[in-house]
């Protein structure tokens, strides 16, 4: 048996890998709905992909079933769910707009930088914090920006897309829940996010017009806080 067949089919269909493939399946469905222009549906499937992505790593650690194939598969699936689907959501949202060329460029940058982020992670491995914005968090934030900000200002959404892409390949330390300092930082950033939400309500009262709109803006406020304030809080907490 050659090296490509080493271990047989059984090395592919482990429990963690099945959850990784579930991530891909949700991302694929999100991509389908993004192409159709059903952005809220696309976001829901991206969110489900994020949950599946978190479960595959958790299960792999609990079962002590981590593998090189699992790591590579995870990155390939993440690129579809979190690197491509949000970019297509952006392009689909401004397809008939005068800013479509800028959205295409921003989407390509976002997707490309997401791939670079995943490649760096595969080479240098995980740490007790995220070096650069993790691609699932970037996808979550990007989807919320598209759903909340784009209807108000397309250019602002495109600029935020590029900024999110740059954060993914940056060396900025973002907190994770793996350490006590990370948990503390995330809790504080959620509290700051609540303040952001109150500010948004004061500026744009219409966001309270629907339950879904209120939820989306609340999530955006939390993620905006994580993206903008958590690195500063985390740096202080570590000291």
FENDANOR-V487640 format. One line per field, one symbol per residue. ss: DSSP state (@ for helix, = for strand, . for the rest). burial: + if it has 16 or more other ideal C-beta (glycine too) atoms within 10 Angstrom, else -. A space follows every 50 residues. Layout:
ss: ???
burial: ???
This chain:
ss: ..@@@...@@@...@@@@@@@@@@@@@@@@@@@@@@..@@@@@@@@@@@@ @@@@@@@@@@@@@....@@@@@@@@@@@@@@@@@@@@@@@@@@......@ @@@@@@@@@@@@@@@@@@@@@@@@....===...@@@@@@@@@@@@@@.. ...@@@@@@@@@@@@@@@@...===....@@@@@@@@@@@@@@@@@@@@@ @@@.@@@@..@@@@@@@@@@@@@@@@@@.@@@@@@@@@.
burial: -------------+-++-+++++++++++++-++---++--+++++++++ -++-+++-++---------++-+++-++++++++++++++++++------ -+++-++-+++-+++-++--+-------++++++++++++++++++++++ ---+--++-+++-++-+++--+++++--+-++--++-++--++--++--+ +-----+-----+--++++++++++++-+++-++--+--
